[in-house]
Amino acid sequence: MAPAAGPMVVTDALLVTQDGTRRVVRGDLRVEDGRFTHVGAAAPRAGAEVLDGRRFAAVPGFINAHTHVAMAPLRGIADDRELAGFLEVLFAVDAHRSESDVEAGARAGIAEMLLSGTTSFLDLYYHEDAVARAVEALGIRGFLGWAVLDPELTTQSGRPIDNARAFIGRWKGRARIEPLVAPQGVYVCNRETWLAAKELAESTGSFCHYHLSETRREVHEHEAKTGRRPVVWLEEIGFLATPSVAAHAVWLTGQEIELLARRGVGIAHCPASNLKLASGGVAPVVELRAAGAVVGLGTDSVASNNSLSMLREMHLAGLVQKNQRWDATVLSAQELLDLATVEGARLLGRSDLGSLEVGKRADFSLVRLDHPTLLPSRPEAIVSHLAYAASEEAIDSVFVDGIAVVRARELRTADWNRVRADAEAAAQHLWASRRA
């Protein structure tokens, strides 16, 4: 179990509650045993540490719905390539990765996320034990998918599905870690691999996370091979019946949108990565939501984004959807903040995350209202500022389960200089392998 923080009260903050009515009010927060016990008017202060919140907005922690956090040392290593060329570089470098440099990368990536207000993330990679150790060390909340692909295509030691099963067994039941299985995508997973992942998710009470219909090439090659588009094929083999979150989902037909919504498949929209890799088109986020699908926001990795900032992702998501549809009203600032908080929580099946409400986990940030990017600091403008303007530097403090993991822009759970040095050492080795 994670250590419990003592009672804490944040007084007179601007509360961006993200509750059912999306209230934005001046008030207090009280936290006990990792949960909010009071949200609103003056809170009881007995026995509590009291923080003066007058200069801050209290905002639910952001939920990054798709990333490969351990790739932090690979930022910039495969820029200005389309997806096929990008993956060629990344797969070659991955063959040289060790569990120790995966952990160094994960610690650096987690630090970047915490400093930008992210308190939960959904990951897809291998050596996820190393990522799990980094999660526990730095105090974030991790939903960690072990990458699974066909045995003949992997660089992993042993069968990937067996590795995923063992990983889930080792980490299930931890306070801030939810282990799961992550089939990479239709381009490296055959029918047997998809169904083995489905069986593993169902038998362990977890879910699946995977890449889906990211590019036209992926879709067309799969259709040429099987006679079916990826979503239709996954339905026909019986995979979509299991709880899952699909990343990207850019190239979808109307039939596929309806099918994903009907099957309850969550979608992690990753606009920055799709734009940078020139996936073409725009993910049909508006249509997916209209059909009833749950959509969250993900950054993807720093090798393809090149940032882990959810503030930046909200901004891009809104601009791209508006521009594509010639409609400034679609995906409003409030909807963008929803995708990064409450909808991200729904995507993960976690009703105890995503908003400032009594009984929910106390995952939140204190955002400086005196920062230049939040001027004017008016209650009616705060949601717009968060979606369209706020800098990561405006995030002063971050709490997970009511425990401070960032205070006054400094990590509390790790020494950033050590985290950075370890990641730089890993980068030295990995970038050398790229040139080999």
C-alpha positions as CSV (number, residue, x, y, z in Angstrom):
1,M,0.0,0.0,0.0
2,A,1.1,3.6,-0.7
3,P,1.9,5.6,2.4
4,A,-1.1,7.7,3.7
5,A,-0.6,11.4,4.0
6,G,-1.9,13.2,7.1
7,P,-5.0,15.4,6.8
8,M,-4.6,18.5,4.7
9,V,-6.8,21.5,3.9
10,V,-6.3,23.8,1.0
11,T,-8.1,27.0,1.7
12,D,-9.8,29.6,-0.5
13,A,-8.6,28.1,-3.8
14,L,-10.4,28.4,-7.1
15,L,-11.8,24.9,-7.4
16,V,-12.1,23.6,-10.9
17,T,-14.2,20.6,-9.7
18,Q,-15.0,18.8,-12.9
19,D,-18.0,17.5,-11.0
20,G,-21.3,16.6,-12.7
21,T,-22.2,20.3,-13.1
22,R,-18.6,21.4,-13.8
23,R,-18.6,23.9,-11.0
24,V,-15.9,26.5,-10.7
25,V,-16.0,28.0,-7.2
26,R,-13.9,29.6,-4.5
27,G,-13.6,27.2,-1.6
28,D,-11.6,24.7,0.4
29,L,-10.5,21.1,-0.1
30,R,-9.9,18.7,2.8
31,V,-8.0,15.5,2.2
32,E,-7.8,12.5,4.6
33,D,-6.5,9.0,3.9
34,G,-5.9,9.9,0.3
35,R,-9.4,11.0,-0.5
36,F,-11.3,14.3,-0.6
37,T,-13.5,14.6,2.4
38,H,-14.7,18.1,1.8
39,V,-15.0,20.2,-1.4
40,G,-16.6,23.7,-1.1
41,A,-17.2,26.2,1.6
42,A,-14.9,26.5,4.7
43,A,-13.6,23.1,5.6
44,P,-12.9,21.9,9.1
45,R,-9.2,22.3,9.8
46,A,-8.7,20.3,13.0
47,G,-5.6,18.2,12.9
48,A,-4.8,19.2,9.3
49,E,-1.9,20.8,7.5
50,V,-3.3,24.0,6.1
51,L,-2.2,25.3,2.7
52,D,-3.1,28.8,1.7
53,G,-4.8,28.4,-1.8
54,R,-5.7,32.0,-2.6
55,R,-3.1,32.3,-5.4
56,F,-4.0,29.0,-6.9
57,A,-6.6,27.0,-8.9
58,A,-7.1,23.4,-7.8
59,V,-7.4,21.2,-10.8
60,P,-8.0,17.4,-11.1
61,G,-4.8,15.6,-12.0
62,F,-4.5,15.0,-15.8
63,I,-4.8,11.4,-17.1
64,N,-2.5,10.6,-20.0
65,A,-4.4,7.8,-21.9
66,H,-1.5,6.6,-24.1
67,T,2.2,6.7,-23.8
68,H,5.5,4.8,-23.8
69,V,7.0,6.7,-20.9
70,A,10.3,4.8,-20.8
71,M,11.2,6.3,-24.2
72,A,12.3,9.6,-22.6
73,P,16.0,9.1,-23.6
74,L,14.8,8.7,-27.2
75,R,13.3,12.2,-27.6
76,G,14.4,13.5,-31.1
77,I,16.0,10.2,-32.2
78,A,13.7,9.6,-35.1
79,D,12.3,13.0,-36.1
80,D,10.9,13.9,-39.5
81,R,10.0,10.4,-40.6
82,E,6.7,8.9,-41.5
83,L,5.5,6.1,-39.2
84,A,7.2,3.2,-41.1
85,G,10.6,4.9,-41.0
86,F,10.0,6.1,-37.4
87,L,9.3,2.5,-36.3
88,E,12.3,1.1,-38.2
89,V,14.6,3.4,-36.1
90,L,12.8,2.7,-32.9
91,F,12.7,-1.1,-33.3
92,A,16.4,-1.1,-34.1
93,V,17.2,0.9,-30.9
94,D,14.8,-1.2,-28.8
95,A,16.8,-4.3,-29.5
96,H,19.6,-2.7,-27.5
97,R,17.6,-1.6,-24.5
98,S,18.2,-3.1,-21.1
99,E,15.8,-3.2,-18.1
100,S,18.0,-0.7,-16.3
101,D,17.9,1.9,-19.0
102,V,14.1,1.4,-19.4
103,E,13.8,2.2,-15.7
104,A,16.0,5.3,-16.1
105,G,13.8,6.4,-19.0
106,A,10.6,5.7,-17.1
107,R,11.8,7.8,-14.1
108,A,12.6,10.7,-16.4
109,G,9.3,10.5,-18.3
110,I,7.3,10.2,-15.0
111,A,9.1,13.3,-13.6
112,E,8.2,15.2,-16.8
113,M,4.5,14.2,-16.4
114,L,4.3,15.0,-12.7
115,L,5.8,18.5,-13.3
116,S,3.1,19.1,-15.9
117,G,0.2,18.0,-13.8
118,T,-0.3,14.4,-14.9
119,T,-1.1,12.1,-12.1
120,S,-2.2,8.9,-14.0
121,F,-1.0,7.4,-17.2
122,L,-1.7,4.4,-19.4
123,D,1.5,2.8,-20.8
124,L,2.4,0.3,-23.4
125,Y,6.0,-1.1,-23.5
126,Y,8.1,-4.1,-22.4
127,H,10.3,-4.4,-19.3
128,E,7.2,-3.0,-17.5
129,D,8.6,-4.2,-14.2
130,A,11.1,-1.4,-14.5
131,V,8.3,1.1,-15.3
132,A,6.4,-0.2,-12.3
133,R,9.4,0.4,-10.0
134,A,9.6,3.9,-11.3
135,V,5.9,4.4,-10.7
136,E,6.3,3.4,-7.1
137,A,9.4,5.4,-6.5
138,L,8.0,8.7,-7.9
139,G,4.5,8.3,-6.6
140,I,2.4,8.6,-9.8
141,R,-0.5,6.3,-10.7
142,G,0.4,3.8,-13.5
143,F,-1.8,1.6,-15.7
144,L,0.9,-0.5,-17.2
145,G,0.5,-2.7,-20.3
146,W,3.1,-5.3,-21.2
147,A,3.6,-5.3,-24.9
148,V,2.5,-8.5,-26.6
149,L,3.2,-9.5,-30.2
150,D,3.7,-12.7,-32.2
151,P,6.6,-14.8,-30.7
152,E,8.6,-14.9,-34.0
153,L,8.5,-11.1,-34.2
154,T,9.7,-10.1,-30.8
155,T,13.1,-9.2,-29.3
156,Q,11.8,-10.1,-25.8
157,S,13.2,-13.1,-24.0
158,G,10.5,-15.7,-23.9
159,R,6.9,-15.6,-25.2
160,P,5.5,-12.1,-24.9
161,I,2.1,-13.4,-23.7
162,D,3.7,-15.4,-20.9
163,N,5.8,-12.4,-20.0
164,A,2.6,-10.3,-19.7
165,R,0.9,-13.0,-17.6
166,A,3.9,-13.1,-15.2
167,F,4.0,-9.3,-15.0
168,I,0.4,-9.0,-14.1
169,G,0.8,-11.7,-11.4
170,R,3.8,-9.8,-9.9
171,W,2.1,-6.4,-9.7
172,K,-1.6,-6.9,-9.3
173,G,-3.0,-5.5,-6.1
174,R,-0.5,-2.6,-5.7
175,A,-2.0,0.7,-4.6
176,R,-1.0,2.8,-7.6
177,I,-0.3,0.2,-10.2
178,E,-2.8,-1.6,-12.5
179,P,-1.0,-4.2,-14.7
180,L,-2.6,-5.2,-18.0
181,V,-1.9,-6.8,-21.3
182,A,-1.1,-4.7,-24.4
183,P,-1.2,-6.4,-27.9
184,Q,0.9,-4.1,-30.0
185,G,-1.3,-3.9,-33.1
186,V,-2.6,-5.8,-36.1
187,Y,0.6,-5.5,-37.9
188,V,2.5,-7.7,-35.4
189,C,-0.3,-9.7,-33.8
190,N,-2.1,-12.6,-35.4
191,R,-5.4,-14.1,-34.4
192,E,-3.9,-16.4,-31.8
193,T,-2.0,-13.5,-30.1
194,W,-5.1,-11.3,-30.0
195,L,-7.3,-14.0,-28.5
196,A,-4.6,-15.0,-26.0
197,A,-4.5,-11.3,-24.9
198,K,-8.3,-11.3,-24.5
199,E,-8.2,-14.5,-22.4
200,L,-5.4,-13.1,-20.2
201,A,-7.3,-9.8,-19.6
202,E,-10.5,-11.6,-18.8
203,S,-8.9,-14.2,-16.5
204,T,-7.0,-11.5,-14.5
205,G,-9.8,-8.9,-14.4
206,S,-7.8,-6.3,-16.3
207,F,-8.2,-4.9,-19.8
208,C,-6.3,-4.6,-23.1
209,H,-4.5,-1.6,-24.5
210,Y,-3.3,-1.5,-28.1
211,H,-2.7,0.6,-31.2
212,L,-5.5,0.7,-33.8
213,S,-5.9,2.1,-37.3
214,E,-3.2,4.7,-36.9
215,T,-2.4,5.1,-40.6
216,R,-3.9,4.4,-44.0
217,R,-1.0,2.0,-44.7
218,E,-1.8,-0.1,-41.6
219,V,-5.4,-0.3,-42.5
220,H,-4.9,-1.1,-46.2
221,E,-2.2,-3.7,-45.6
222,H,-4.4,-5.5,-43.1
223,E,-7.4,-5.3,-45.5
224,A,-5.3,-6.8,-48.3
225,K,-4.1,-9.6,-46.0
226,T,-7.4,-10.5,-44.4
227,G,-10.1,-9.0,-46.5
228,R,-11.3,-6.9,-43.5
229,R,-10.4,-3.5,-42.0
230,P,-8.8,-3.9,-38.5
231,V,-11.9,-3.0,-36.4
232,V,-14.2,-5.3,-38.4
233,W,-11.6,-8.1,-38.2
234,L,-11.1,-7.7,-34.5
235,E,-14.9,-8.0,-34.1
236,E,-15.1,-11.1,-36.3
237,I,-12.4,-13.0,-34.3
238,G,-14.2,-12.1,-31.1
239,F,-11.7,-9.8,-29.6
240,L,-13.7,-6.6,-29.2
241,A,-16.0,-8.2,-26.6
242,T,-13.2,-7.7,-24.0
243,P,-12.7,-4.3,-22.1
244,S,-10.1,-2.4,-24.0
245,V,-8.6,1.0,-24.9
246,A,-7.4,1.6,-28.4
247,A,-4.8,4.3,-29.2
248,H,-5.1,6.6,-32.2
249,A,-8.1,5.3,-34.2
250,V,-7.6,7.8,-37.0
251,W,-8.7,5.8,-40.0
252,L,-12.2,4.6,-39.3
253,T,-15.3,4.2,-41.3
254,G,-18.8,5.1,-40.0
255,Q,-19.4,1.4,-39.5
256,E,-16.3,1.0,-37.4
257,I,-17.1,4.1,-35.3
258,E,-20.5,2.6,-34.4
259,L,-18.9,-0.8,-33.8
260,L,-16.3,0.5,-31.4
261,A,-18.9,2.6,-29.5
262,R,-21.3,-0.4,-29.3
263,R,-18.6,-2.6,-27.9
264,G,-17.5,0.0,-25.3
265,V,-14.0,0.3,-26.7
266,G,-12.3,3.4,-25.2
267,I,-10.3,5.6,-27.5
268,A,-7.0,7.4,-26.7
269,H,-6.7,10.4,-29.0
270,C,-3.1,11.4,-29.6
271,P,-3.2,14.5,-31.9
272,A,0.4,15.7,-31.5
273,S,1.9,12.3,-32.4
274,N,-0.5,11.8,-35.3
275,L,0.3,15.3,-36.7
276,K,4.1,14.9,-36.4
277,L,4.1,11.4,-38.0
278,A,1.8,12.7,-40.7
279,S,-0.9,10.1,-40.2
280,G,-3.1,12.1,-42.5
281,G,-6.7,13.0,-41.9
282,V,-7.9,13.7,-38.4
283,A,-9.2,11.2,-35.8
284,P,-13.0,11.3,-35.8
285,V,-13.2,12.3,-32.2
286,V,-16.5,14.3,-32.6
287,E,-18.1,11.3,-34.3
288,L,-16.8,8.8,-31.8
289,R,-18.2,10.8,-28.9
290,A,-21.5,11.4,-30.7
291,A,-21.8,7.6,-31.1
292,G,-21.3,7.1,-27.4
293,A,-17.6,6.1,-27.3
294,V,-15.5,7.3,-24.4
295,V,-12.5,9.3,-25.6
296,G,-9.5,10.4,-23.6
297,L,-6.3,12.2,-24.5
298,G,-2.8,10.7,-24.8
299,T,0.6,12.1,-25.7
300,D,2.1,9.0,-27.1
301,S,5.9,8.9,-26.6
302,V,8.4,11.7,-26.6
303,A,10.0,10.1,-29.6
304,S,6.9,10.9,-31.7
305,N,5.3,13.9,-29.9
306,N,7.9,15.2,-28.5
307,S,6.3,16.2,-25.2
308,L,4.4,14.5,-22.4
309,S,2.4,17.7,-21.6
310,M,-1.4,17.2,-21.4
311,L,-1.8,21.0,-21.5
312,R,-0.2,21.0,-24.9
313,E,-2.3,18.0,-26.0
314,M,-5.5,19.7,-25.1
315,H,-4.6,22.8,-27.0
316,L,-3.7,20.8,-30.2
317,A,-6.7,18.5,-30.0
318,G,-9.1,21.5,-29.9
319,L,-7.4,23.4,-32.7
320,V,-7.2,20.4,-35.0
321,Q,-10.8,19.4,-34.7
322,K,-12.1,23.0,-35.1
323,N,-10.0,23.6,-38.2
324,Q,-10.7,20.2,-39.8
325,R,-14.5,20.8,-39.5
326,W,-14.5,24.5,-40.3
327,D,-16.5,24.8,-37.0
328,A,-15.1,26.8,-34.0
329,T,-17.8,25.3,-31.7
330,V,-16.7,21.7,-31.8
331,L,-14.6,20.3,-28.9
332,S,-15.0,23.2,-26.6
333,A,-12.5,24.2,-23.9
334,Q,-14.8,22.4,-21.3
335,E,-14.9,19.3,-23.4
336,L,-11.1,19.3,-23.8
337,L,-10.6,19.5,-20.1
338,D,-13.1,16.7,-19.7
339,L,-11.0,14.5,-22.1
340,A,-7.9,15.1,-19.9
341,T,-9.7,14.4,-16.6
342,V,-13.1,12.8,-16.1
343,E,-13.3,11.1,-19.5
344,G,-9.8,9.8,-19.0
345,A,-10.9,8.3,-15.7
346,R,-14.0,6.7,-17.5
347,L,-11.6,5.3,-20.1
348,L,-9.7,3.5,-17.4
349,G,-12.8,2.3,-15.6
350,R,-11.9,4.4,-12.5
351,S,-14.9,6.3,-11.1
352,D,-12.8,7.4,-8.2
353,L,-10.5,9.6,-10.3
354,G,-10.8,12.7,-12.6
355,S,-12.7,15.3,-10.4
356,L,-12.6,17.1,-7.1
357,E,-15.5,15.4,-5.3
358,V,-16.0,14.0,-1.9
359,G,-14.9,10.3,-1.8
360,K,-12.6,10.5,-4.8
361,R,-8.9,10.0,-4.7
362,A,-7.1,13.2,-4.0
363,D,-5.1,13.5,-7.2
364,F,-4.9,17.2,-8.1
365,S,-2.6,20.1,-9.0
366,L,-2.3,23.7,-7.7
367,V,-2.0,26.0,-10.7
368,R,-0.6,29.5,-10.2
369,L,-3.2,32.1,-11.0
370,D,-0.6,34.8,-11.1
371,H,1.3,33.1,-14.0
372,P,1.3,35.2,-17.2
373,T,-0.5,32.5,-19.2
374,L,-3.5,32.6,-16.7
375,L,-4.1,36.4,-17.1
376,P,-6.8,37.4,-16.5
377,S,-7.3,35.1,-13.5
378,R,-11.1,35.1,-13.6
379,P,-13.3,32.1,-12.7
380,E,-15.2,32.2,-15.9
381,A,-11.9,32.0,-17.9
382,I,-10.0,29.3,-16.0
383,V,-11.2,26.4,-18.1
384,S,-10.4,28.2,-21.3
385,H,-6.9,29.1,-20.0
386,L,-6.2,25.5,-19.1
387,A,-7.3,24.2,-22.5
388,Y,-5.7,26.9,-24.7
389,A,-3.1,28.9,-22.9
390,A,-1.6,27.6,-19.7
391,S,2.1,26.8,-19.5
392,E,3.5,23.8,-17.6
393,E,5.4,26.3,-15.6
394,A,2.2,27.5,-14.1
395,I,1.8,24.2,-12.2
396,D,3.2,24.8,-8.8
397,S,2.3,21.6,-6.8
398,V,0.9,18.2,-7.6
399,F,-0.6,15.6,-5.3
400,V,-1.4,11.9,-5.7
401,D,-3.5,10.3,-3.0
402,G,-3.1,13.6,-1.2
403,I,0.7,13.2,-1.0
404,A,2.8,16.0,-2.5
405,V,4.9,14.7,-5.3
406,V,5.7,18.2,-6.6
407,R,5.9,21.4,-4.5
408,A,6.9,24.8,-5.7
409,R,8.0,23.2,-9.1
410,E,10.3,20.8,-7.4
411,L,10.0,17.0,-7.4
412,R,9.5,15.7,-3.8
413,T,9.9,12.0,-4.6
414,A,13.1,12.0,-6.5
415,D,16.3,14.1,-7.1
416,W,15.8,15.5,-10.6
417,N,19.6,15.9,-11.1
418,R,20.0,12.1,-10.5
419,V,17.0,11.3,-12.6
420,R,18.4,13.4,-15.4
421,A,21.9,12.0,-15.2
422,D,20.7,8.4,-15.4
423,A,18.5,9.2,-18.4
424,E,21.4,11.0,-20.1
425,A,23.6,7.9,-19.6
426,A,20.9,5.7,-21.1
427,A,20.6,8.1,-24.0
428,Q,24.3,8.0,-24.7
429,H,24.2,4.2,-25.1
430,L,21.0,4.2,-27.2
431,W,21.9,7.0,-29.6
432,A,25.2,5.2,-30.2
433,S,23.3,2.1,-31.2
434,R,21.3,4.1,-33.6
435,R,24.4,5.1,-35.5
436,A,25.9,1.5,-35.4
